[in-house]
Amino acid sequence: MPANLVPPVQDLIRLLPEITLTLLGTFLMVLEPLLRRKKVLGWLALAGLLLALAATAVAHAFPGGAFHSMIVVDGFATFFRVLVIGVGIFTVLASVNYIERERPASGEYYALLVFCVVGQCLMADAADLIVLFIGLEISSISSYVLAGYIRTDWRNNEASVKYFLLGSFASAFLLYGVAWIYGATGSTQLFQIREAMVSPDQEVSLLLVGTAAALIFVGLAFKVAAAPFQIWAADVYQGAPAPVSAFLSAGPKAAAFAAMLRIYMTAFEPVASTWEPIVWVIALATMTIGNFGAILQDNIKRLLGYSSVAHAGYVMVAVAAQSAIGVSAAMFYLAAYAFMNIGAFTVVTHFARAGERYLRVDDLAGLGRRQPVTAALFSLFLLSLIGVPLTGGFFGKFYIFKAALESGLVSLTILGLLNSVVAAYYYLRILVVMYFREPAADTEELAPVAAPLRVVLWGSALGTIFLGVIPTVVLHFTNQAALLPYGR
């Protein structure tokens, strides 16, 4: 091989998390037919994800571009790499007993989960739209299969088909947008696109750029479940296996927001004034549709699905702020949201029991007496989702609305706060049912919480409290990471 085709060692180090995860996923696929006890794959996946976390720390020590600046390793990429790998670790722990309990026909679950995380890591550090699209598709295709993993359950099948069909349209929009921006600027690299737009020596059609930005936004808005592209979220979260719903609500959402922030704060930053009103409207619509949709739900997974839509709206407020402070606030909120939402879905995973038969809100009646610790942890996650002080959710919303106010988005901030008041209704309704309602006489006995689930619940609770009590530790890192390298 010619010397100029051999990637430098530093490039390989900067891509080390993705390399580690790819090797791990391949190893799990090769090993799966040779094992009788599929549970071992879960522990191997957990060990590999922990190793990928260490690889992320190593890569962070070598900041800069890699592979002709198609990816970039900086604080921003490192933050989201850690976040999505952490979500993967919690999902594996939440899945170990679930997969054994439901007894699906195959054991490729953990390999798919790992490959999904690979795609999300690529989305976080992509500095080229082609790499972004590749990462998005790796993540998406794995997600489609995971949503329908239990093939004997019609709910899984329906969720997978809906997610696949709508996701394919969204991917087509994004790819079409990439083609348009290449035609307008002659490049797919984010920093070169920005340079072409601000260069006085190069004439760039604003119509082409605006069309490309809109098409790319549609593709990413689908992944974060922003209005009006949120129609898949509630159906998929309701139909998919509970641990997969937890994963989809946190991992892909964080990765898509990472891509959106990097693209629109670098490549399209020179035309920010043109897309800010659109993001303003979408943020408000997403919050409103999510919160009012959740009020009408009786299925707990569907309720959390609409809740996830509403929280995407809060993050969109930070995107609309068009500032480094807004980027930092979005990063902090996504971390807090990952902890509290995975914790909530983990309680649902435990409570639903075999076949996920107990998913109505009223089925939670009496949980406060039957399993007081589980109910208390669930209450903590719900209160954080509301935004009660001393929780990560409170400071997440505080920083987002603070960023919006500093950018002059006063009316959007007020409407966001009103939406938070609406959200309190359906979260508090769950608390009332858990502590003040008697369970039905024929309710099946609830088994003790399995050890892996306890790790997820307590880990999520500690993360939620930590971000609510000592937020400055994470916020200091996000403030530095939000200074994206485009001259701000």
Summary of the structure (lengths in Angstrom):
residues: 488
radius of gyration: 21.6
end to end distance: 40.2
largest distance: 77.1
contacts: 1865
relative contact order: 0.10
helix: 78%
strand: 2%
